[in-house]
Amino acid sequence: MSRQNLPILVDHIGDVIIQPGDVLVLEATDSFRKNYENSREFAVVVEMASGRSFTPRRKKSFSMAFVVVSTLLMIVLSAVGVIDIAIVSALVACLFVLYGVLTWEQALQSVKADVLLVIAAAFGLGNAMQETGLTDAISSSLLSVFEIAGPLGVLLGLFFTTALLSSVIANTAVCALLFPVALSFSGESTGLSAQACLTVLMVASSTCFATAVGYQTNLMILTPGGYTNTDFLRFGLPLTLLVMIVSCVVAWLAFPPYSVEDTNTTV
């Protein structure tokens, strides 16, 4: 909600007295659009899944409990190595459809072909970078700058580079492109394990807080919320720095240093 191009932060929208000129961003259903599509007071900003909300409608408490238990079970089974994460995720998704948590149409619409195409193309480009030696050149250049600060400095440099690219490029593409670079950061020279480097890459590729073009939801609220690019930079940059420090320190401490077994496992 915004008033005179200034955002209004409230805990409960019912506590606010609506005044002329106020702008509200609503996530509405099909019935709302049918009733108000010819009204001058409402305008469609983004149409999601043919007017349907991506939020599943859990009409019974059983559905909510089923989602929570299934998700926790999926995480635990994959974490202890009982079953692969891809297999258990597919099984849980099928159970969601079978038990009516999601409709078949919602499940199909959640699969984004353009995202899959970007990931596939990025992996191809990543292989080309390895074959041509570009990966080694990039990693050598970055290591020459950040290796002076030790293993933690290398992780911070990897995070900074990834977050910088993710602020202007799709995070899935950035993660796929820098995967071979992050993997090359692990080794005896840095003393870092592959798990630490890849964890930092994964987190950094999702920290697109500092620019409006970093993620589609940032653009979605830019105009209706009355925000500017400066607002994203002012609040997003400190948040990015905080995430960078915490994630790099945790990855450095949580994962053991480089070892020969680590290389064999990665391969």
ABEGO torsion letter per residue (X at the ends): XBBGGBBBBBABAAABBBBBGBBBBBBBBAAAAAAAAABAABBBABBBGGGBBABBBBABAAAAAAAAAAAAAAAAAAAAGABBAAAAAAAAAAAAAAAGABBAAAAAAABBAAAAAAAAAAAAAAAAAAAAGAAAAAAAAAAAAAAAAEAAAAAAAAAAAAAAAAAABBAAAAAAAAAAAAAAABEAAAGBBAAAAAAAAAAAAABBAABAAABAAAAAAAAAAGBBAAAAAAAAAAAAAAAAAAAAAAAAAABBBBBAAAAAAAX
